Amino acid sequence: MKLFMASLATETNSFSPIPTGWSGFKEHLYTKTASRGEAGLYAAAVTCWRKMAEARGWDVVEGLCTYAQPAGPTVRAVYETMRDDILDDLRAAMPVDVVLMSMHGAMIAQGYDDCEGDMMARIREIVGPDAKIGLELDPHCHLTEQMLDNATAIICYKEYPHIDVVERAEELFTICADAAEGRTDPVMRDYDCRMMAMYHTPFEPVRGYVDRMSAMEGKDGILSVSLAHGFPWGDNPRCGTRTLVITDGDADLASQRAEALGRELWEMRDDLRRFPSMEEGLDRAVSMNVTPIVLADFADNAGGGAPSDSTFVLRAALDRGLKDIALGTFWDPVLVGMCMDAGEGAEMAVRLGGKIGPMSGDPVDLKVTVRGIARDAVQHLGRAEMQMGDCVWLEAEGVHVVVNTKRTQTFHPEAFENLGIDLSRMKYVVVKSSQHFYDGFAPMAAEVVHLGTPGAITPDFTIVPFTKRDSNYWPKVENPFAAEGAA
C-alpha cells in the first residue's frame, strides 16, 4: 500500500479586514517534512499518519503541510500555487492507494468559495474512483457537496476546544485503510440542522450529545459520527451546522442516523449557552468574591479571523478602575520591537491596539513599564505547540498586558507565564479567545465568563452580513423548517 498525505489549512472570516497571503502561511508552518517533528495543530495529523502507515509497512509520500492564522480570504494566486504544489507531488507519487488530507473546512480564496471541495475534486480526478481519500476537518467547517461527493471519508474533530486532533486522525486512517484493504465500504450522508450556534463541548447539553455520538461508533455498521458546527463568519452557501454519519455500505442508515442526530440537536437549541454583553459580564465578575476570574474576549479571537488588537475590554477595565487585571494577547509587532529595544524595566508611553480597523476599537494611550520579555514563546493547545513569536509584558498601574508578534489567540496560561506573570495574584484574566482557552485556563480559574464583546466575530448570528448564505436558519428565523411543515 502507498499513502500520500498533505495539509493545507486556514479558516476564512469573509468579513475580516486582514488578507491571507504568503506571510500568513510561511510564518507558522510551511514544509514537506512536517511529520518528521514539526509542532502545531496541522503537523499533528500527518505525524500520526506516517507512524500508522509505516507500522503497516506502507510507503509514505508527504506533500506540503502549511497553515495560516485565520483572516480574510486567501489571495487567489497563493491558494492556487499551494494547491498545485500538492497536486503535482501527488501526480509524481502515483499510483497511490490512499490520500489523507488535513484541512480546515472553512477556507475561502478569491474565486473559490470552497477550497476543500476544490481540492477533493482535483485529487479524485488524479487518483481515479478506486483510491480512498480521507479528509480531517475542524468542526467549524462548511460541509459541502463537493467534499462529500469526492472524499471516501470525512471526520471532524469532536471537541471544542480542539484537543482530539490525533484521535480523529487515527480514526480516519483506520477507516480509509480498512476500505483500501477491502474490509469496509464507507458511505457518508449529512443532514442540514438549519442552525447557527456555538457548541462548547465541555458544557451540557453539548457534552452529553457528543458522548452519545461517540457511543454510536463501531456498532450496527456505523463507522463514524461527526458534528460540523459550521463557521458563522464565513460567507459560504453551506454555512451552518450539519450532522455527518459514515456507515459500512448502508446509505439509508447513514441518512436516518444523521437526521435523527440533527433533530436531537434542534430540540436542544434553547439550552445552548448564551453570553452576557461585555458590560454585563464585567458587572458579574466584579460582584464575585473569588479570584482569579477568567473573562473571554469572544469577538477578538484571532482563531476566528479577528485582528487580536481590539481595545473594548481594556478601555472598559480602565474606565472602571480595575486593578490586578491581566489581558492578552495583543498583536502588535511594532510595539513589541520598541519595547524590546527599550529593555526590561524601561518606562515609556505607548499606544496600544485599535490599529487594524473599526472592529479593533480606538487606540489606548498608556504609560507603562516593561516588566518582561520572552523570545520565540510557545503555548499549548492540548499536545500541540502553538507559536506566539516574541512577547512583552507591560504594566500600567496594576493593569498587565501581553503583546506579541505572531497573531494568535490565547490558548494557555503559558501565554502569560512565559513572561513571569503569576496569574494566581490576578483578580481578572482577560483572554482573547472564544473557547480554545478553556482546556488550559479552567483548572486555574475560580470562574470563567464568556463576554459577548464587540469585534470581528460577533456572537450575534442574526446580524452576520451574509451575501451567499440564505437567511433561513435559526436564530435568524425562529423555525426554518416551517416551509416544509416539519418543526
C-alpha positions as CSV (number, residue, x, y, z in Angstrom):
1,M,0.0,0.0,0.0
2,K,1.1,3.6,-0.7
3,L,-0.1,6.6,1.2
4,F,0.1,10.3,0.0
5,M,-0.6,12.9,2.7
6,A,-0.6,16.7,2.9
7,S,-2.1,19.6,4.8
8,L,-3.4,23.0,3.6
9,A,-5.4,24.9,6.2
10,T,-6.8,28.2,7.2
11,E,-10.2,29.4,8.5
12,T,-11.6,32.3,6.4
13,N,-13.5,35.1,8.0
14,S,-15.1,36.7,5.0
15,F,-15.6,40.0,6.9
16,S,-12.0,40.2,8.3
17,P,-10.0,43.3,7.2
18,I,-6.8,41.2,7.0
19,P,-6.0,39.4,3.7
20,T,-4.4,36.0,3.9
21,G,-1.3,35.9,1.8
22,W,2.1,34.3,1.7
23,S,3.3,35.7,5.0
24,G,0.3,34.2,6.8
25,F,1.2,30.7,5.7
26,K,5.0,30.9,5.9
27,E,5.2,32.3,9.5
28,H,3.6,29.3,11.1
29,L,4.1,26.1,9.1
30,Y,5.4,25.6,5.5
31,T,7.2,22.4,4.9
32,K,7.2,19.0,3.2
33,T,8.6,17.3,6.3
34,A,6.0,18.2,8.9
35,S,5.7,14.6,10.0
36,R,9.4,14.5,11.0
37,G,9.0,16.5,14.1
38,E,7.2,19.8,13.4
39,A,5.0,21.2,16.1
40,G,1.5,22.6,15.8
41,L,-2.1,21.5,15.1
42,Y,-1.6,20.9,11.4
43,A,1.5,18.8,11.8
44,A,-0.2,16.5,14.3
45,A,-2.3,14.6,11.8
46,V,0.5,13.9,9.2
47,T,2.8,12.8,12.1
48,C,0.1,10.4,13.2
49,W,-0.5,9.1,9.7
50,R,3.2,8.4,9.0
51,K,3.6,6.5,12.2
52,M,0.5,4.3,11.5
53,A,1.4,3.7,7.8
54,E,5.0,2.8,8.5
55,A,3.9,0.4,11.2
56,R,1.9,-1.4,8.5
57,G,4.9,-1.4,6.1
58,W,3.3,1.1,3.7
59,D,5.2,3.5,1.5
60,V,4.6,7.1,2.5
61,V,4.9,10.2,0.4
62,E,4.4,13.6,2.1
63,G,3.4,16.8,0.3
64,L,3.2,20.3,1.5
65,C,1.9,21.0,5.0
66,T,1.0,24.6,5.7
67,Y,-1.3,26.6,7.9
68,A,-2.2,30.3,8.2
69,Q,-3.8,32.1,11.1
70,P,-7.4,32.8,10.3
71,A,-8.1,36.1,8.5
72,G,-9.8,37.2,5.3
73,P,-10.0,35.3,2.0
74,T,-6.7,33.8,0.8
75,V,-5.1,35.6,-2.2
76,R,-6.0,33.6,-5.3
77,A,-2.5,33.1,-6.6
78,V,-1.3,32.0,-3.2
79,Y,-4.0,29.3,-2.9
80,E,-3.6,28.1,-6.4
81,T,0.2,27.8,-6.1
82,M,0.0,25.8,-2.8
83,R,-2.8,23.6,-4.2
84,D,-1.0,22.9,-7.4
85,D,2.2,22.1,-5.5
86,I,0.4,19.4,-3.5
87,L,-1.3,18.1,-6.7
88,D,2.0,17.9,-8.6
89,D,3.5,15.9,-5.8
90,L,0.5,13.6,-5.8
91,R,0.9,13.0,-9.6
92,A,4.6,12.2,-9.1
93,A,3.7,9.7,-6.4
94,M,1.1,7.8,-8.5
95,P,-0.1,5.2,-8.2
96,V,-1.3,5.6,-4.6
97,D,-3.9,3.6,-2.7
98,V,-4.8,6.2,0.0
99,V,-4.7,10.0,0.1
100,L,-5.2,11.7,3.5
101,M,-5.6,15.4,3.8
102,S,-5.6,17.6,6.9
103,M,-7.6,20.8,6.1
104,H,-9.8,23.2,8.0
105,G,-13.0,23.1,6.1
106,A,-13.8,26.8,6.0
107,M,-11.1,28.0,3.7
108,I,-12.2,30.6,1.1
109,A,-9.9,32.1,-1.5
110,Q,-10.5,34.8,-4.1
111,G,-12.6,33.0,-6.8
112,Y,-13.1,29.8,-4.6
113,D,-15.9,29.6,-2.0
114,D,-14.9,26.0,-1.2
115,C,-11.2,25.4,-1.3
116,E,-11.5,22.0,0.4
117,G,-14.1,20.8,-2.1
118,D,-11.9,22.1,-4.9
119,M,-9.0,20.1,-3.6
120,M,-11.1,16.9,-3.1
121,A,-12.4,17.1,-6.7
122,R,-8.9,17.6,-8.2
123,I,-7.4,14.8,-6.1
124,R,-10.2,12.5,-7.2
125,E,-9.5,13.3,-10.8
126,I,-5.9,12.3,-10.4
127,V,-6.3,9.1,-8.3
128,G,-9.4,7.8,-10.0
129,P,-12.5,6.1,-8.5
130,D,-10.8,3.3,-6.6
131,A,-8.3,5.1,-4.4
132,K,-9.5,6.1,-0.9
133,I,-9.5,9.8,0.0
134,G,-9.7,10.8,3.7
135,L,-10.3,14.4,4.9
136,E,-9.8,15.5,8.5
137,L,-11.6,18.8,9.3
138,D,-12.1,21.3,12.1
139,P,-15.8,21.2,13.1
140,H,-16.0,24.9,12.3
141,C,-16.3,24.0,8.6
142,H,-18.7,24.3,5.7
143,L,-19.5,20.7,4.9
144,T,-20.1,21.0,1.1
145,E,-21.5,18.7,-1.6
146,Q,-18.2,18.8,-3.4
147,M,-16.3,17.5,-0.4
148,L,-18.9,14.7,0.2
149,D,-19.0,13.7,-3.5
150,N,-15.3,13.2,-3.8
151,A,-14.0,12.0,-0.4
152,T,-14.2,8.5,0.8
153,A,-14.5,9.5,4.5
154,I,-14.6,12.9,6.3
155,I,-14.1,13.2,10.0
156,C,-14.4,16.4,12.1
157,Y,-12.7,16.9,15.5
158,K,-15.4,16.2,18.2
159,E,-14.0,18.5,20.9
160,Y,-14.2,22.3,21.2
161,P,-11.5,23.2,22.3
162,H,-9.9,21.0,19.7
163,I,-7.9,18.7,21.9
164,D,-8.6,15.5,19.9
165,V,-6.9,16.1,16.6
166,V,-4.7,13.0,16.9
167,E,-7.5,10.7,17.9
168,R,-9.6,11.8,14.9
169,A,-6.6,11.3,12.7
170,E,-6.2,7.8,13.9
171,E,-9.8,7.0,13.2
172,L,-9.7,8.5,9.7
173,F,-6.6,6.4,8.9
174,T,-8.2,3.2,10.1
175,I,-11.4,3.8,8.1
176,C,-9.5,4.5,4.9
177,A,-7.0,1.7,5.4
178,D,-9.8,-0.8,6.0
179,A,-11.6,0.4,2.9
180,A,-8.4,0.2,0.8
181,E,-7.9,-3.3,2.0
182,G,-11.4,-4.3,1.2
183,R,-12.8,-4.8,4.7
184,T,-15.4,-2.0,4.6
185,D,-17.3,0.2,2.2
186,P,-17.7,3.7,3.8
187,V,-20.8,5.6,2.8
188,M,-21.4,9.2,4.0
189,R,-24.6,11.1,4.5
190,D,-25.2,14.5,6.1
191,Y,-28.2,16.5,7.5
192,D,-28.8,20.2,7.5
193,C,-29.7,21.3,11.0
194,R,-30.6,24.8,9.8
195,M,-28.8,26.2,12.9
196,M,-26.0,28.7,13.6
197,A,-24.6,28.4,17.1
198,M,-21.5,27.8,19.3
199,Y,-21.2,24.2,20.6
200,H,-18.9,24.3,23.6
201,T,-18.2,20.6,24.3
202,P,-17.1,20.8,28.0
203,F,-20.6,22.0,28.9
204,E,-24.1,20.4,28.9
205,P,-26.1,19.8,26.9
206,V,-23.4,19.5,24.2
207,R,-21.2,17.3,26.4
208,G,-23.7,14.6,26.6
209,Y,-24.6,14.9,22.9
210,V,-21.0,14.4,21.8
211,D,-20.7,11.4,24.2
212,R,-23.8,9.9,22.6
213,M,-22.3,10.4,19.1
214,S,-19.1,8.7,20.1
215,A,-21.0,5.8,21.7
216,M,-22.7,5.0,18.3
217,E,-19.4,4.4,16.6
218,G,-18.2,0.8,16.0
219,K,-21.8,-0.6,16.4
220,D,-24.5,-1.6,14.0
221,G,-22.5,-0.7,10.9
222,I,-21.7,2.8,12.0
223,L,-18.1,3.8,11.4
224,S,-18.0,7.4,12.4
225,V,-20.2,10.3,13.5
226,S,-19.3,14.0,13.3
227,L,-21.0,17.3,14.1
228,A,-19.9,20.0,11.7
229,H,-20.6,23.1,13.8
230,G,-20.2,25.5,10.9
231,F,-18.1,28.7,10.8
232,P,-20.7,31.5,11.2
233,W,-18.4,34.2,9.8
234,G,-17.6,32.5,6.5
235,D,-19.8,33.7,3.6
236,N,-20.4,30.3,2.1
237,P,-23.8,28.9,0.8
238,R,-23.4,25.9,3.1
239,C,-22.5,27.9,6.2
240,G,-24.2,26.3,9.2
241,T,-24.5,23.2,11.4
242,R,-24.7,19.7,9.8
243,T,-24.6,16.2,11.2
244,L,-22.5,13.6,9.3
245,V,-22.6,9.8,9.6
246,I,-20.4,7.2,7.9
247,T,-21.7,3.7,7.7
248,D,-20.4,0.5,6.2
249,G,-22.2,0.4,2.9
250,D,-25.7,1.4,4.2
251,A,-26.7,4.8,2.8
252,D,-30.2,4.6,4.2
253,L,-28.8,4.0,7.7
254,A,-26.4,6.9,7.4
255,S,-29.2,9.2,6.3
256,Q,-31.5,8.1,9.1
257,R,-28.9,8.5,11.8
258,A,-27.7,11.9,10.5
259,E,-31.3,13.2,10.5
260,A,-32.1,11.8,14.0
261,L,-29.0,13.4,15.4
262,G,-29.8,16.7,13.7
263,R,-33.3,16.7,15.1
264,E,-32.0,15.9,18.5
265,L,-29.7,18.9,18.3
266,W,-32.6,21.1,17.1
267,E,-34.5,20.2,20.2
268,M,-31.6,21.3,22.4
269,R,-31.3,24.8,20.7
270,D,-32.9,26.8,23.6
271,D,-30.5,25.2,26.1
272,L,-27.3,26.2,24.2
273,R,-25.1,28.6,26.0
274,R,-25.7,32.4,25.6
275,F,-23.2,35.1,26.6
276,P,-23.7,38.2,28.6
277,S,-22.7,41.5,27.0
278,M,-19.3,42.9,27.8
279,E,-20.7,45.3,30.5
280,E,-23.0,42.6,32.0
281,G,-20.1,40.2,32.1
282,L,-17.8,42.7,33.8
283,D,-20.5,43.5,36.3
284,R,-20.9,39.8,37.1
285,A,-17.1,39.4,37.5
286,V,-16.8,42.4,39.8
287,S,-19.6,41.1,42.0
288,M,-17.9,37.7,42.6
289,N,-15.9,37.2,45.7
290,V,-13.4,34.7,44.1
291,T,-10.2,35.0,42.2
292,P,-8.9,34.7,39.5
293,I,-11.9,35.2,37.2
294,V,-11.1,34.4,33.5
295,L,-13.0,36.5,31.0
296,A,-13.1,35.5,27.4
297,D,-13.0,38.4,24.8
298,F,-15.0,36.3,22.4
299,A,-15.1,38.7,19.4
300,D,-11.4,39.4,19.2
301,N,-10.3,35.8,18.7
302,A,-7.5,35.6,16.1
303,G,-8.6,32.0,15.7
304,G,-11.8,33.2,14.0
305,G,-10.1,35.8,11.9
306,A,-10.2,38.8,14.3
307,P,-7.2,41.2,14.5
308,S,-6.4,40.4,18.2
309,D,-5.8,44.1,18.9
310,S,-9.2,45.3,20.0
311,T,-9.4,47.6,23.0
312,F,-13.0,47.4,24.0
313,V,-12.4,45.3,27.2
314,L,-9.2,47.2,28.0
315,R,-11.0,50.5,27.8
316,A,-13.9,49.3,29.9
317,A,-11.5,47.9,32.5
318,L,-9.6,51.3,32.7
319,D,-12.9,53.2,32.9
320,R,-13.9,51.0,35.9
321,G,-10.5,51.5,37.5
322,L,-9.9,47.7,37.7
323,K,-6.6,46.6,39.1
324,D,-4.7,43.3,39.2
325,I,-6.1,42.5,35.8
326,A,-4.1,40.8,33.0
327,L,-5.1,41.0,29.3
328,G,-3.6,39.2,26.3
329,T,-2.6,38.7,23.8
330,F,-2.5,41.9,21.8
331,W,-1.0,41.6,18.3
332,D,1.4,44.5,17.6
333,P,4.9,43.6,16.2
334,V,6.0,47.2,16.0
335,L,5.2,47.9,19.7
336,V,6.9,44.7,20.7
337,G,10.1,45.7,18.8
338,M,10.1,49.1,20.5
339,C,9.7,47.6,24.0
340,M,12.4,45.0,23.4
341,D,14.8,47.8,22.2
342,A,14.0,49.8,25.4
343,G,14.6,46.7,27.5
344,E,13.1,45.3,30.7
345,G,12.5,47.9,33.3
346,A,12.0,50.7,30.8
347,E,9.3,53.2,31.4
348,M,7.6,54.5,28.2
349,A,4.5,55.9,26.7
350,V,2.8,53.5,24.3
351,R,-0.2,53.5,22.0
352,L,-1.9,50.1,22.3
353,G,-4.3,48.4,20.0
354,G,-7.0,49.8,17.7
355,K,-4.7,49.7,14.7
356,I,-6.3,47.4,12.1
357,G,-9.8,48.9,11.6
358,P,-13.1,49.8,13.3
359,M,-13.6,46.3,14.7
360,S,-10.4,46.9,16.8
361,G,-11.8,49.9,18.6
362,D,-9.8,53.1,19.3
363,P,-6.1,53.0,20.3
364,V,-5.4,53.4,24.1
365,D,-2.5,55.6,25.3
366,L,-0.8,54.3,28.4
367,K,2.3,55.0,30.4
368,V,3.8,51.5,31.0
369,T,6.8,49.7,32.5
370,V,8.3,46.8,30.5
371,R,8.1,44.1,33.1
372,G,9.2,41.1,31.0
373,I,10.4,39.9,27.6
374,A,10.2,36.4,26.1
375,R,11.6,35.5,22.7
376,D,10.1,32.8,20.5
377,A,7.5,32.0,23.1
378,V,5.2,28.9,22.8
379,Q,1.9,28.0,24.4
380,H,0.0,24.7,24.1
381,L,-3.4,23.6,22.9
382,G,-3.6,20.0,24.2
383,R,-0.4,18.4,23.0
384,A,0.1,20.8,20.1
385,E,2.7,23.6,20.5
386,M,1.4,27.0,19.2
387,Q,3.9,29.7,18.4
388,M,3.5,33.2,19.8
389,G,6.6,34.9,18.5
390,D,8.3,37.5,20.7
391,C,6.3,38.8,23.6
392,V,6.4,41.6,26.1
393,W,4.7,42.2,29.5
394,L,3.6,45.8,30.0
395,E,2.3,47.1,33.3
396,A,0.3,50.3,33.8
397,E,-0.6,50.8,37.5
398,G,-2.0,47.3,38.1
399,V,-3.1,46.7,34.5
400,H,-0.9,44.0,32.9
401,V,-0.9,43.5,29.2
402,V,0.8,40.9,27.0
403,V,1.7,42.0,23.5
404,N,3.2,39.6,20.9
405,T,4.5,39.5,17.3
406,K,2.6,36.5,15.8
407,R,-1.2,37.0,15.6
408,T,-2.7,34.1,17.6
409,Q,-5.4,33.6,20.1
410,T,-4.7,32.8,23.8
411,F,-4.7,29.1,24.4
412,H,-3.0,28.5,27.7
413,P,-1.8,30.3,30.9
414,E,1.7,29.9,29.4
415,A,0.9,32.9,27.3
416,F,1.2,34.9,30.5
417,E,3.5,32.7,32.5
418,N,6.3,32.7,29.8
419,L,6.9,36.3,30.8
420,G,6.8,35.7,34.6
421,I,3.2,36.8,35.3
422,D,1.7,35.0,38.3
423,L,-2.0,34.6,37.4
424,S,-2.8,33.5,40.9
425,R,-2.1,37.1,42.0
426,M,-4.6,38.5,39.5
427,K,-8.2,39.2,40.2
428,Y,-9.2,39.1,36.5
429,V,-7.6,37.5,33.4
430,V,-8.9,38.5,30.0
431,V,-8.1,36.1,27.2
432,K,-8.6,36.9,23.5
433,S,-10.2,33.6,22.6
434,S,-13.7,32.2,22.1
435,Q,-13.3,28.7,23.6
436,H,-9.9,27.1,22.9
437,F,-8.5,28.8,26.1
438,Y,-10.8,26.7,28.2
439,D,-8.9,23.5,28.5
440,G,-5.8,25.3,29.8
441,F,-7.4,28.0,31.9
442,A,-10.4,26.2,33.5
443,P,-8.2,24.3,36.0
444,M,-6.7,27.6,37.4
445,A,-9.9,29.7,37.2
446,A,-12.3,30.3,40.1
447,E,-14.9,31.3,37.5
448,V,-15.0,31.6,33.7
449,V,-17.2,34.2,32.0
450,H,-17.6,34.4,28.2
451,L,-18.2,38.0,27.2
452,G,-20.3,38.9,24.2
453,T,-17.9,41.6,23.2
454,P,-17.9,43.9,20.1
455,G,-15.5,43.0,17.4
456,A,-14.8,41.0,14.2
457,I,-16.6,37.7,15.2
458,T,-19.8,38.8,16.9
459,P,-21.6,36.1,18.8
460,D,-24.9,37.5,17.5
461,F,-25.5,35.3,14.5
462,T,-28.6,37.2,13.4
463,I,-26.6,40.2,12.2
464,V,-23.8,38.5,10.2
465,P,-24.0,40.2,6.8
466,F,-24.1,37.1,4.5
467,T,-24.3,37.6,0.8
468,K,-24.1,33.9,-0.3
469,R,-25.9,32.1,2.5
470,D,-29.7,32.4,2.7
471,S,-31.4,33.7,5.9
472,N,-33.3,30.5,6.6
473,Y,-31.5,29.5,9.7
474,W,-32.1,29.7,13.5
475,P,-31.8,32.0,15.3
476,K,-32.2,34.4,12.3
477,V,-35.6,32.6,11.7
478,E,-37.5,31.1,14.6
479,N,-38.5,28.0,12.7
480,P,-36.5,27.4,9.5
481,F,-38.4,24.1,9.0
482,A,-41.8,25.8,8.8
483,A,-41.9,25.9,5.0
484,E,-42.0,22.1,4.9
485,G,-44.3,21.8,7.9
486,A,-41.7,19.9,9.9
487,A,-40.6,21.6,13.2
